[in-house]
């Protein structure tokens, strides 16, 4: 039987009802059924499925040259093609869910609508930009005194209304305050008027009393009774009282006593008292030569570690002293700010005076006071070179209370030793030899030899008197014996000879060592030495 083409299973068009051909009248072959099943699978999944290769199997008795047996043909009657029945669900089976229908929309109309919307939005944006540009141009052309806040408030009616109401409230408060100030001013003026009336009454009463007293004085000194009576000083008639006549005024002037001398002249101007300087409490001290410090090996530096006096050995004593004093005072004044935080001295002549004040108003005598201490104890200053400002500040705080200032050295006249020698007043050297032998020598030679050997003998004893304390009285007060012996001068020898001359019985025939006698005199008798007038 020739193979028959299979008609379409469904005749639906455009989503119509689904109809199937009734094949119940005939049973298709297995091959036809498998082909129909495959068609159903392809209708459901389309081309999405493609079976993979299967594994080869060896079939027994396979003869490739033998002709294949034709498949059996099953005779079956076909149902008429015009029999079409609707698809009826089988009883007991769940109804098949309907597939969603998709309604297509015309894409061209929607695209046109979107383009039109974009065009409208672009037109609105252009219009807004033009409005903004026009608004900015108008704001630039506005008057300069119009503030930005006022322009922004003008755009909104609600803000403008609120601002106007606030302005009205402020104006009402200003009016109320003005009324209060006015009432207060009226009350104050009334009080001032009352006070002025009271003052006027008191002043008038005082003037009346003064007039009465003046009238009494005029009557007493002039011998006449004043013709002013009580009614001239009544309050109600004070302003209306006529001015006294010329005769009454002249009479009153004539009756007055003559003024004392100097009356009416301006009082002499009194000069304000000068404020006391705190440094006045520091005692005055005699000057000290810087050359004496140099002889002791004492040198000072400035605050920036420079030599206080450059090449002092090349200067004469007067120039050396002047440069030292000027440079030292100037360097100390430069350190005022550095001593502001240091405490005030609690003892000595500078007690209670701030260091900054002393540094600012330092005087030459303060510098000499410090130099007296350096000369009395030169060893610490000789071993190290100090800045003079630091050494001066340390001395004020710690050593000024213990500094002893010697008295001014008197004017000593030369005295001859030869008369004392003739009076059996002889001296010996440190090794017990006669200091001077006058045999075969003239008086002048004896004088010169005595002065030379006396100075040499004292200088040879410097190390022997280092431990002796300084004198407490006289012109050598506060000066260590070592200093005196080291810087011995002819005037010191003459000063001692004046004492020997006044006390000859003490030295006659004793043959004292000259250095021992001189040292004892400085410590105990130098303040008792009387010099001839």
RODO-2510 file (C-alpha; in nm, 4 decimals, decimal comma):
residues 533
     n   res          X          Y          Z
     1     x     0,0000     0,0000     0,0000
     2     x     0,1337     0,3362    -0,0960
     3     x     0,2369     0,5647     0,2000
     4     x    -0,0347     0,8202     0,2720
     5     x     0,0474     1,1835     0,3578
     6     x    -0,0588     1,2744     0,7053
     7     x    -0,2924     1,5739     0,7195
     8     x    -0,2475     1,8611     0,9654
     9     x    -0,3435     1,7822     1,3195
    10     x    -0,4953     2,1151     1,3879
    11     x    -0,6810     2,3552     1,1638
    12     x    -0,6647     2,6467     1,4036
    13     x    -0,5933     2,9910     1,2764
    14     x    -0,5035     3,3020     1,4726
    15     x    -0,5685     3,1576     1,8138
    16     x    -0,8962     2,9789     1,7321
    17     x    -1,0186     2,6612     1,9055
    18     x    -0,8002     2,3588     1,8778
    19     x    -0,9375     2,0570     1,6904
    20     x    -0,7903     1,7160     1,6421
    21     x    -0,8682     1,4466     1,3915
    22     x    -1,0281     1,1394     1,5353
    23     x    -0,7935     0,8471     1,4881
    24     x    -0,9774     0,6173     1,7153
    25     x    -1,1143     0,4197     1,4284
    26     x    -0,7756     0,2902     1,3243
    27     x    -0,4618     0,1862     1,5103
    28     x    -0,1450     0,3070     1,3455
    29     x     0,1664     0,0967     1,3253
    30     x     0,4475     0,1226     1,5699
    31     x     0,6569     0,3074     1,3195
    32     x     0,3789     0,5501     1,2453
    33     x     0,3151     0,5981     1,6167
    34     x     0,6820     0,6637     1,6893
    35     x     0,6898     0,9099     1,4021
    36     x     0,3773     1,0740     1,5375
    37     x     0,5358     1,0882     1,8840
    38     x     0,8448     1,2515     1,7382
    39     x     0,6230     1,5013     1,5549
    40     x     0,4497     1,5818     1,8812
    41     x     0,7925     1,6329     2,0474
    42     x     0,9048     1,8573     1,7666
    43     x     0,5812     2,0571     1,7849
    44     x     0,6318     2,1099     2,1588
    45     x     1,0069     2,1869     2,1596
    46     x     1,0760     2,2755     1,7958
    47     x     1,4354     2,2317     1,6926
    48     x     1,5665     2,2474     2,0444
    49     x     1,6233     1,8744     2,0635
    50     x     1,8654     1,6704     1,8634
    51     x     1,9407     1,3207     1,9746
    52     x     2,3005     1,2228     2,0325
    53     x     2,4756     0,9267     1,8735
    54     x     2,3972     0,5917     2,0236
    55     x     2,6534     0,3218     2,0988
    56     x     2,7138     0,0532     1,8375
    57     x     2,5862    -0,2920     1,9176
    58     x     2,7010    -0,6185     1,7577
    59     x     2,4057    -0,8132     1,6237
    60     x     2,4474    -1,1833     1,5793
    61     x     2,3771    -1,3133     1,2332
    62     x     2,3939    -0,9774     1,0683
    63     x     2,4455    -1,0066     0,6952
    64     x     2,5050    -0,6799     0,5246
    65     x     2,4665    -0,8274     0,1782
    66     x     2,1321    -0,9861     0,2511
    67     x     1,8415    -0,7749     0,1413
    68     x     1,6456    -0,6158     0,4216
    69     x     1,3063    -0,7501     0,4903
    70     x     1,0361    -0,5014     0,4140
    71     x     0,8339    -0,3817     0,7112
    72     x     0,4941    -0,5337     0,7555
    73     x     0,2052    -0,3371     0,6178
    74     x    -0,0959    -0,3094     0,8330
    75     x    -0,4206    -0,2486     0,6592
    76     x    -0,6270     0,0086     0,8416
    77     x    -0,9231     0,2093     0,7410
    78     x    -0,8802     0,5846     0,7654
    79     x    -1,1400     0,8091     0,9158
    80     x    -1,2934     1,0534     0,6796
    81     x    -1,1057     1,3838     0,6520
    82     x    -1,4150     1,5858     0,7131
    83     x    -1,4709     1,4396     1,0573
    84     x    -1,3291     1,6992     1,2964
    85     x    -1,4137     1,6840     1,6622
    86     x    -1,3143     1,9363     1,9262
    87     x    -1,0548     1,8435     2,1838
    88     x    -1,2348     1,7101     2,4880
    89     x    -1,0422     1,6501     2,8071
    90     x    -1,0437     1,3001     2,9329
    91     x    -1,2609     1,2307     3,2312
    92     x    -1,0658     1,2502     3,5592
    93     x    -0,7751     1,4403     3,4062
    94     x    -0,6719     1,7892     3,5275
    95     x    -0,7667     2,0694     3,2918
    96     x    -0,4720     2,1919     3,0921
    97     x    -0,3758     2,5537     3,1886
    98     x    -0,4351     2,8063     2,9219
    99     x    -0,1306     2,9569     2,7647
   100     x    -0,0943     3,3374     2,8045
   101     x    -0,1839     3,5319     2,4996
   102     x     0,0502     3,8044     2,3853
   103     x    -0,1044     4,1084     2,2293
   104     x     0,1327     4,2900     2,0064
   105     x     0,1330     4,6700     2,0116
   106     x     0,2216     4,8823     1,7204
   107     x     0,5825     5,0019     1,7965
   108     x     0,5760     5,2930     1,5562
   109     x     0,3088     5,4939     1,7415
   110     x     0,4834     5,4458     2,0736
   111     x     0,8145     5,5651     1,9340
   112     x     0,6509     5,8750     1,7902
   113     x     0,4908     5,9507     2,1246
   114     x     0,8254     5,9213     2,3064
   115     x     0,9931     6,1494     2,0564
   116     x     0,7178     6,4058     2,1016
   117     x     0,7584     6,3957     2,4784
   118     x     1,1317     6,4567     2,4436
   119     x     1,0671     6,7519     2,2135
   120     x     0,8216     6,9049     2,4637
   121     x     1,0705     6,8625     2,7504
   122     x     1,3478     7,0256     2,5462
   123     x     1,1180     7,3214     2,4668
   124     x     1,0313     7,3645     2,8361
   125     x     1,3990     7,3514     2,9344
   126     x     1,4854     7,6157     2,6717
   127     x     1,2026     7,8373     2,7988
   128     x     1,3263     7,8042     3,1594
   129     x     1,6799     7,8896     3,0516
   130     x     1,5542     8,2012     2,8736
   131     x     1,3584     8,3043     3,1851
   132     x     1,6664     8,2559     3,4064
   133     x     1,8819     8,4598     3,1685
   134     x     1,6240     8,7388     3,1602
   135     x     1,5990     8,7341     3,5428
   136     x     1,9763     8,7575     3,5811
   137     x     1,9911     9,0452     3,3335
   138     x     1,7182     9,2265     3,5284
   139     x     1,9002     9,1702     3,8601
   140     x     2,2206     9,3144     3,7157
   141     x     2,0312     9,6214     3,6002
   142     x     1,8621     9,6669     3,9432
   143     x     1,9684     9,9605     4,1716
   144     x     2,2884     9,8888     4,3698
   145     x     2,1300     9,9615     4,7094
   146     x     1,8775     9,6789     4,6630
   147     x     2,0081     9,3862     4,8659
   148     x     1,9996     9,0252     4,7594
   149     x     1,7674     8,9410     5,0481
   150     x     1,5122     9,2007     4,9303
   151     x     1,5211     9,0665     4,5732
   152     x     1,4723     8,7124     4,6944
   153     x     1,1835     8,8189     4,9180
   154     x     1,0187     8,9973     4,6273
   155     x     0,9776     8,6674     4,4429
   156     x     0,7602     8,5140     4,7133
   157     x     0,4430     8,6817     4,8280
   158     x     0,4357     8,4952     5,1620
   159     x     0,7844     8,6088     5,2631
   160     x     0,7099     8,9658     5,1616
   161     x     0,3982     8,9665     5,3739
   162     x     0,5855     8,8238     5,6714
   163     x     0,8599     9,0849     5,6367
   164     x     0,6090     9,3665     5,6214
   165     x     0,4380     9,2421     5,9367
   166     x     0,7742     9,2215     6,1168
   167     x     0,8574     9,5755     6,0075
   168     x     0,5268     9,7012     6,1429
   169     x     0,5893     9,5281     6,4775
   170     x     0,9362     9,6819     6,4983
   171     x     0,7993    10,0284     6,4226
   172     x     0,5381     9,9877     6,6974
   173     x     0,8086     9,8844     6,9454
   174     x     1,0251    10,1809     6,8416
   175     x     0,7305    10,4172     6,8991
   176     x     0,6679    10,2613     7,2385
   177     x     1,0356    10,2944     7,3316
   178     x     1,0369    10,6556     7,2156
   179     x     0,7417    10,7301     7,4432
   180     x     0,9142    10,5613     7,7369
   181     x     1,2335    10,7586     7,6756
   182     x     1,0359    11,0793     7,6496
   183     x     0,8548    11,0155     7,9775
   184     x     1,1846    10,9231     8,1465
   185     x     1,3501    11,2380     8,0145
   186     x     1,0606    11,4499     8,1434
   187     x     1,0847    11,2905     8,4850
   188     x     1,4624    11,3381     8,4897
   189     x     1,4349    11,7031     8,3892
   190     x     1,1791    11,7548     8,6628
   191     x     1,4130    11,6004     8,9192
   192     x     1,7004    11,8158     8,7957
   193     x     1,4836    12,1240     8,8246
   194     x     1,3873    12,0383     9,1807
   195     x     1,7512    11,9688     9,2718
   196     x     1,8617    12,2980     9,1152
   197     x     1,5973    12,4828     9,3161
   198     x     1,7213    12,3221     9,6355
   199     x     2,0817    12,4047     9,5473
   200     x     1,9824    12,7611     9,4687
   201     x     1,8076    12,7945     9,8050
   202     x     2,1098    12,6536     9,9887
   203     x     2,3501    12,8777     9,7951
   204     x     2,1340    13,1828     9,8618
   205     x     2,1224    13,0958    10,2306
   206     x     2,4998    13,0613    10,2364
   207     x     2,5435    13,3935    10,0594
   208     x     2,3109    13,5539    10,3121
   209     x     2,5189    13,4212    10,5996
   210     x     2,8389    13,5386    10,4322
   211     x     2,6835    13,8827    10,3791
   212     x     2,5816    13,9039    10,7448
   213     x     2,9294    13,8078    10,8595
   214     x     3,0879    14,0528    10,6160
   215     x     2,8565    14,3278    10,7375
   216     x     2,9565    14,2527    11,0955
   217     x     3,3246    14,2657    11,0062
   218     x     3,2806    14,5934    10,8247
   219     x     3,1002    14,7411    11,1244
   220     x     3,3621    14,6097    11,3649
   221     x     3,6719    14,7271    11,1784
   222     x     3,5203    15,0419    11,0323
   223     x     3,3575    15,1640    11,3547
   224     x     3,0256    15,2120    11,1748
   225     x     2,7140    15,0114    11,1676
   226     x     2,6384    14,8714    10,8276
   227     x     2,3229    15,0070    10,6748
   228     x     2,2222    14,6650    10,5330
   229     x     1,9219    14,5259    10,7170
   230     x     1,7521    14,1886    10,7268
   231     x     1,5164    14,2505    10,4390
   232     x     1,8057    14,2702    10,1936
   233     x     1,8561    13,8934    10,2325
   234     x     1,5022    13,7645    10,2103
   235     x     1,4613    13,4820     9,9579
   236     x     1,1728    13,6401     9,7721
   237     x     1,3567    13,9710     9,7301
   238     x     1,7056    13,8332     9,6471
   239     x     1,6781    13,8567     9,2703
   240     x     1,4714    14,1754     9,2709
   241     x     1,6968    14,3656     9,5100
   242     x     1,8614    14,6607     9,3321
   243     x     2,2382    14,6804     9,2958
   244     x     2,3992    14,8872     9,5753
   245     x     2,4807    15,2420     9,4790
   246     x     2,8326    15,3578     9,4072
   247     x     2,8572    15,5356     9,7397
   248     x     2,7589    15,2263     9,9361
   249     x     3,0064    15,0135     9,7416
   250     x     3,2872    15,2653     9,7957
   251     x     3,2017    15,2925    10,1630
   252     x     3,2181    14,9150    10,2016
   253     x     3,5560    14,9005    10,0291
   254     x     3,6924    15,1830    10,2443
   255     x     3,5794    15,0099    10,5615
   256     x     3,7569    14,6810    10,4735
   257     x     4,0958    14,6182    10,6388
   258     x     4,4058    14,6249    10,4258
   259     x     4,4935    14,2858    10,2787
   260     x     4,8077    14,1136    10,4017
   261     x     5,1198    14,1367    10,1863
   262     x     5,1153    13,8980     9,8925
   263     x     4,7357    13,8844     9,8899
   264     x     4,5950    13,8326     9,5402
   265     x     4,9222    13,7090     9,3955
   266     x     4,9223    13,3592     9,2450
   267     x     5,0437    13,0925     9,4795
   268     x     5,3973    12,9779     9,4030
   269     x     5,4186    12,6523     9,2167
   270     x     5,5535    12,3777     9,4336
   271     x     5,7819    12,1330     9,2637
   272     x     5,6681    11,7733     9,2988
   273     x     5,8787    11,5772     9,5365
   274     x     6,1264    11,3570     9,3639
   275     x     6,0549    10,9927     9,4190
   276     x     6,3209    10,8285     9,6292
   277     x     6,5525    10,5962     9,4422
   278     x     6,5656    10,2497     9,6038
   279     x     6,9365    10,2321     9,5223
   280     x     6,9994    10,5190     9,7644
   281     x     7,0018    10,2622    10,0442
   282     x     7,3231    10,1122     9,9033
   283     x     7,6241    10,2636    10,0840
   284     x     7,8683    10,4749     9,8915
   285     x     8,1997    10,3014     9,8335
   286     x     8,5377    10,4304     9,7182
   287     x     8,6319    10,3514     9,3590
   288     x     8,8376    10,0481     9,2676
   289     x     9,0847    10,0457     8,9815
   290     x     9,0464     9,7764     8,7154
   291     x     9,4260     9,7618     8,7035
   292     x     9,4143     9,6069     9,0526
   293     x     9,1943     9,3263     8,9184
   294     x     9,4296     9,2682     8,6271
   295     x     9,7232     9,2378     8,8661
   296     x     9,5294     8,9620     9,0445
   297     x     9,4738     8,7842     8,7121
   298     x     9,0988     8,8584     8,7091
   299     x     8,9419     8,9066     8,3661
   300     x     8,5775     8,9500     8,2737
   301     x     8,3879     8,8860     7,9525
   302     x     8,0789     9,0360     7,7913
   303     x     7,7564     8,8362     7,7651
   304     x     7,8505     8,7169     7,4148
   305     x     8,1871     8,5921     7,5473
   306     x     8,4035     8,8747     7,4144
   307     x     8,6858     9,0395     7,6090
   308     x     8,5465     9,3292     7,8120
   309     x     8,8501     9,5513     7,7404
   310     x     9,0549     9,4785     7,4307
   311     x     9,4315     9,4791     7,4854
   312     x     9,4282     9,6323     7,8360
   313     x     9,8058     9,6086     7,8654
   314     x     9,8456     9,8697     7,5904
   315     x     9,6287    10,1320     7,7670
   316     x     9,7265    10,3836     8,0313
   317     x     9,5573    10,3459     8,3735
   318     x     9,3064    10,6285     8,3204
   319     x     9,1938    10,5048     7,9760
   320     x     9,1795    10,1475     8,1047
   321     x     8,9544    10,2467     8,3945
   322     x     8,7224    10,4512     8,1690
   323     x     8,6791    10,1749     7,9113
   324     x     8,6218     9,9102     8,1767
   325     x     8,3501    10,1077     8,3565
   326     x     8,1660    10,2053     8,0360
   327     x     8,1763     9,8565     7,8853
   328     x     8,0772     9,6863     8,2099
   329     x     7,7759     9,9139     8,2710
   330     x     7,6591     9,8789     7,9105
   331     x     7,6854     9,4995     7,9156
   332     x     7,4931     9,4749     8,2432
   333     x     7,2110     9,6959     8,1086
   334     x     7,1728     9,4656     7,8063
   335     x     7,0751     9,1775     8,0376
   336     x     6,7696     9,3397     8,1971
   337     x     6,5219     9,0934     8,0407
   338     x     6,7324     8,7944     8,1454
   339     x     6,6985     8,8698     8,5181
   340     x     6,3251     8,9548     8,5289
   341     x     6,2313     8,6104     8,6588
   342     x     6,5052     8,5934     8,9235
   343     x     6,3956     8,6520     9,2860
   344     x     6,4579     8,9760     9,4701
   345     x     6,7524     8,9898     9,7148
   346     x     6,6516     8,9035    10,0704
   347     x     6,9620     9,0318    10,2504
   348     x     7,2325     9,2899    10,2140
   349     x     7,2106     9,6489    10,0878
   350     x     6,9996     9,5462     9,7825
   351     x     6,7216     9,3857     9,9893
   352     x     6,3796     9,4236     9,8240
   353     x     6,5142     9,5841     9,5047
   354     x     6,4296     9,3774     9,1927
   355     x     6,7312     9,2707     8,9938
   356     x     6,5770     9,4133     8,6762
   357     x     6,5591     9,7572     8,8413
   358     x     6,9215     9,7348     8,9606
   359     x     7,0385     9,6266     8,6146
   360     x     6,8462     9,9101     8,4484
   361     x     6,9668    10,1854     8,6868
   362     x     7,3140    10,0515     8,7693
   363     x     7,5650    10,3135     8,8798
   364     x     7,9422    10,3258     8,8977
   365     x     7,9387    10,2825     9,2745
   366     x     7,7407     9,9572     9,2369
   367     x     8,0123     9,8322     9,0059
   368     x     8,2834     9,9461     9,2516
   369     x     8,0948     9,7730     9,5344
   370     x     8,1140     9,4484     9,3354
   371     x     8,4830     9,5063     9,2570
   372     x     8,5561     9,5412     9,6298
   373     x     8,4292     9,1880     9,6783
   374     x     8,6325     9,0578     9,3836
   375     x     8,9497     9,2122     9,5255
   376     x     8,8831     9,0629     9,8676
   377     x     8,8385     8,7106     9,7239
   378     x     9,0022     8,6918     9,3830
   379     x     9,0737     8,3165     9,3779
   380     x     8,7335     8,2039     9,2354
   381     x     8,7545     8,4720     8,9659
   382     x     9,1133     8,3964     8,8817
   383     x     9,0477     8,0305     8,8129
   384     x     8,7658     8,0966     8,5649
   385     x     8,6749     8,3815     8,3335
   386     x     8,3182     8,4906     8,4169
   387     x     8,0687     8,7036     8,2295
   388     x     8,0489     9,0229     8,4303
   389     x     7,6652     9,0368     8,4145
   390     x     7,6313     8,6842     8,5568
   391     x     7,8939     8,7434     8,8252
   392     x     7,7308     9,0753     8,9241
   393     x     7,3816     8,9166     8,9555
   394     x     7,5170     8,6258     9,1623
   395     x     7,7033     8,8649     9,3893
   396     x     7,3888     9,0733     9,4575
   397     x     7,1813     8,7665     9,5473
   398     x     7,4390     8,5735     9,7537
   399     x     7,7458     8,7787     9,8445
   400     x     7,6562     9,1480     9,8696
   401     x     7,5501     9,1024    10,2323
   402     x     7,8981     8,9769    10,3305
   403     x     8,0979     9,2333    10,1343
   404     x     8,3010     9,4654    10,3551
   405     x     8,3807     9,8030    10,2066
   406     x     8,6906     9,9754    10,3266
   407     x     8,6956    10,3371    10,4209
   408     x     8,8393    10,5988    10,1934
   409     x     9,2135    10,6011    10,2180
   410     x     9,3383    10,9236    10,3787
   411     x     9,5816    11,1646    10,2271
   412     x     9,9129    11,0478    10,3716
   413     x    10,2150    11,2762    10,3641
   414     x    10,5689    11,1359    10,3406
   415     x    10,7595    11,0931    10,6661
   416     x    11,1374    11,0367    10,7195
   417     x    11,2663    10,7175    10,8728
   418     x    11,6166    10,8489    10,9590
   419     x    11,5023    11,0334    11,2795
   420     x    11,3370    10,7118    11,3985
   421     x    11,6553    10,5196    11,3277
   422     x    11,8513    10,7678    11,5396
   423     x    11,5884    10,7134    11,8173
   424     x    11,6862    10,3444    11,8281
   425     x    11,3791    10,2258    11,6390
   426     x    11,5173     9,9499    11,4232
   427     x    11,3512     9,6726    11,2199
   428     x    11,4619     9,3345    11,0947
   429     x    11,3907     9,1315    10,7822
   430     x    11,2044     8,8030    10,7792
   431     x    11,5335     8,6103    10,8273
   432     x    11,6239     8,8292    11,1295
   433     x    11,8795     9,0554    10,9615
   434     x    11,8975     9,4301    11,0086
   435     x    11,6702     9,6006    10,7602
   436     x    11,9004     9,9078    10,7339
   437     x    12,2510     9,9881    10,8578
   438     x    12,3205    10,3611    10,8556
   439     x    12,6951    10,3444    10,9259
   440     x    12,8822    10,5429    10,6619
   441     x    12,5620    10,6501    10,4833
   442     x    12,3974    10,9848    10,4444
   443     x    12,0353    11,0416    10,5614
   444     x    11,9133    11,0433    10,2030
   445     x    12,0794    10,7102    10,1377
   446     x    11,9264    10,5677    10,4549
   447     x    11,5778    10,6820    10,3441
   448     x    11,6075    10,5288     9,9977
   449     x    11,7551    10,2030    10,1301
   450     x    11,4861    10,1703    10,3975
   451     x    11,1956    10,2177    10,1498
   452     x    11,3405     9,9685     9,9018
   453     x    11,4078     9,6953    10,1579
   454     x    11,0767     9,7501    10,3408
   455     x    10,8731     9,6992    10,0198
   456     x    11,0752     9,3892     9,9268
   457     x    11,0400     9,2355    10,2721
   458     x    10,6614     9,2799    10,2713
   459     x    10,6233     9,1299     9,9242
   460     x    10,8263     8,8275    10,0359
   461     x    10,5657     8,7558    10,3055
   462     x    10,2564     8,7390    10,0822
   463     x    10,2143     8,3629    10,1221
   464     x    10,2482     8,3886    10,5015
   465     x     9,9459     8,6150    10,5459
   466     x     9,6956     8,4399    10,3175
   467     x     9,5067     8,2831    10,6080
   468     x     9,4790     8,6043    10,8102
   469     x     9,1325     8,7677    10,8165
   470     x     9,0854     9,1159    10,6709
   471     x     9,0781     9,4238    10,8877
   472     x     8,7426     9,5267    11,0323
   473     x     8,8142     9,8965    11,0747
   474     x     9,0088    10,1765    10,9154
   475     x     9,1046    10,2317    10,5543
   476     x     9,2040     9,8648    10,5191
   477     x     8,8656     9,7340    10,6293
   478     x     8,7538     9,4353    10,4257
   479     x     9,0819     9,4019    10,2377
   480     x     9,2659     9,0765    10,2901
   481     x     9,6254     9,1119    10,4060
   482     x     9,7365     8,9223    10,1011
   483     x     9,5941     9,1970     9,8806
   484     x     9,7595     9,4684    10,0817
   485     x    10,0940     9,2914    10,0862
   486     x    10,0809     9,2173     9,7148
   487     x     9,9952     9,5722     9,6130
   488     x    10,1990     9,7499     9,8761
   489     x    10,2842    10,1132     9,8011
   490     x    10,5014    10,3811     9,9531
   491     x    10,1991    10,5561    10,0987
   492     x    10,1253    10,2425    10,3062
   493     x    10,4811    10,2536    10,4478
   494     x    10,4443    10,6230    10,5289
   495     x    10,1075    10,5570    10,6933
   496     x    10,2714    10,2959    10,9210
   497     x    10,5630    10,5240    11,0025
   498     x    10,3166    10,7925    11,1166
   499     x    10,1856    10,5481    11,3760
   500     x    10,5393    10,4490    11,4811
   501     x    10,6253    10,8149    11,5193
   502     x    10,3219    10,8704    11,7428
   503     x    10,4053    10,5655    11,9609
   504     x    10,7879    10,5535    11,9784
   505     x    10,8032    10,3797    12,3179
   506     x    10,6381    10,0710    12,1734
   507     x    10,9074    10,0174    11,9075
   508     x    11,2216    10,1601    12,0712
   509     x    11,4887     9,8948    12,1200
   510     x    11,2598     9,6013    12,0210
   511     x    11,4003     9,5101    11,6769
   512     x    11,0640     9,3862    11,5457
   513     x    11,0401     9,2108    11,2126
   514     x    10,9066     9,4792    10,9823
   515     x    10,6498     9,2528    10,8053
   516     x    10,5059     9,1277    11,1381
   517     x    10,4793     9,4775    11,2830
   518     x    10,3189     9,6093    10,9654
   519     x    10,0576     9,3269    10,9571
   520     x     9,9666     9,3727    11,3246
   521     x     9,9248     9,7460    11,2730
   522     x     9,6837     9,6929    10,9771
   523     x     9,4649     9,4483    11,1710
   524     x     9,4560     9,6290    11,5054
   525     x     9,5860     9,9847    11,4931
   526     x     9,5468    10,1356    11,1488
   527     x     9,2141    10,2966    11,2414
   528     x     9,3800    10,4646    11,5439
   529     x     9,6561    10,6268    11,3424
   530     x     9,6445    11,0055    11,3579
   531     x     9,7914    11,2026    11,0747
   532     x     9,9315    11,5519    11,1160
   533     x     9,6988    11,8266    11,0027
***
